[in-house]
């Protein structure tokens, strides 16, 4: 657990996301990709909680393939930080959803 974690056994953590039924209620809004920002955020992020929150809107139980089309890995390592597709996927899941 990192120092930014809020896992104090509260019922609202990690956040469970519920999408509205109407297709137009949730959408992807493209933002400019800033790889260095994403890499810095990943250092501060409780990735397990991020993944769990993303998986709460998942249509697949094995991976967090969200209804909005994001395919997050369950875990990542430092080599993934150099993978452009991984960085793009994190960026999309973190910043492009409204």
C-alpha positions as CSV (number, residue, x, y, z in Angstrom):
1,X,0.0,0.0,0.0
2,X,1.4,3.4,-0.9
3,X,1.4,6.5,1.3
4,X,-1.5,8.0,-0.7
5,X,-3.8,5.1,-0.1
6,X,-7.1,5.6,1.6
7,X,-7.7,2.0,2.4
8,X,-8.9,2.5,6.0
9,X,-11.6,-0.1,5.7
10,X,-14.3,2.4,4.7
11,X,-17.1,1.1,2.6
12,X,-16.7,3.7,-0.1
13,X,-13.1,2.7,-1.0
14,X,-12.2,1.9,-3.6
15,X,-14.8,3.8,-5.5
16,X,-17.5,1.8,-7.3
17,X,-18.5,3.4,-10.5
18,X,-22.0,2.9,-12.0
19,X,-22.7,4.0,-15.5
20,X,-26.0,5.5,-16.4
21,X,-28.2,3.3,-18.6
22,X,-28.5,5.8,-21.4
23,X,-25.6,5.3,-23.9
24,X,-25.1,9.1,-24.3
25,X,-24.7,9.5,-20.5
26,X,-21.1,8.2,-20.5
27,X,-18.7,9.1,-23.2
28,X,-15.0,9.4,-24.1
29,X,-13.8,13.0,-24.4
30,X,-10.3,13.0,-25.9
31,X,-7.6,14.9,-24.0
32,X,-4.1,15.5,-25.2
33,X,-1.8,12.6,-24.2
34,X,1.0,13.7,-21.8
35,X,3.1,10.5,-21.2
36,X,5.3,12.1,-18.5
37,X,2.2,13.2,-16.5
38,X,0.7,9.7,-16.7
39,X,4.0,8.2,-15.5
40,X,4.1,10.6,-12.5
41,X,0.5,9.9,-11.7
42,X,1.1,6.2,-11.7
43,X,3.8,6.7,-9.0
44,X,1.3,8.3,-6.8
45,X,-1.8,6.3,-7.7
46,X,-3.0,3.3,-5.7
47,X,-3.2,1.2,-8.9
48,X,-5.1,-1.6,-7.3
49,X,-7.9,0.8,-6.2
50,X,-7.8,2.4,-9.7
51,X,-8.1,-1.0,-11.4
52,X,-10.9,-2.1,-9.0
53,X,-12.8,1.1,-9.6
54,X,-12.4,0.7,-13.4
55,X,-13.4,-3.0,-13.1
56,X,-16.6,-2.0,-11.4
57,X,-17.9,-0.8,-14.8
58,X,-16.4,-3.9,-16.5
59,X,-18.2,-6.2,-18.8
60,X,-15.5,-8.9,-18.3
61,X,-14.5,-10.5,-15.0
62,X,-10.9,-11.4,-16.1
63,X,-9.7,-8.0,-17.2
64,X,-11.0,-4.5,-16.7
65,X,-12.4,-4.2,-20.2
66,X,-14.7,-1.3,-19.6
67,X,-18.0,-0.6,-21.3
68,X,-16.2,2.4,-22.7
69,X,-13.6,0.2,-24.4
70,X,-10.5,0.4,-22.0
71,X,-8.5,-2.7,-21.5
72,X,-6.5,-2.3,-18.2
73,X,-4.0,-4.9,-17.1
74,X,-4.6,-6.2,-13.6
75,X,-1.0,-5.3,-12.6
76,X,1.9,-3.5,-14.3
77,X,5.6,-3.2,-13.8
78,X,8.3,-0.6,-14.6
79,X,8.8,-1.9,-18.1
80,X,5.2,-1.1,-18.9
81,X,6.0,2.6,-18.3
82,X,7.9,2.5,-21.6
83,X,5.0,0.9,-23.5
84,X,3.1,3.5,-25.5
85,X,-0.1,1.4,-25.6
86,X,-0.1,0.9,-21.8
87,X,0.4,4.7,-21.2
88,X,-2.4,5.5,-23.7
89,X,-4.8,3.0,-22.0
90,X,-4.1,4.5,-18.6
91,X,-4.5,8.0,-20.0
92,X,-7.8,7.1,-21.6
93,X,-9.2,5.4,-18.4
94,X,-8.0,8.2,-16.1
95,X,-8.7,11.3,-18.1
96,X,-11.0,10.8,-21.1
97,X,-14.2,9.6,-19.4
98,X,-17.0,11.9,-18.6
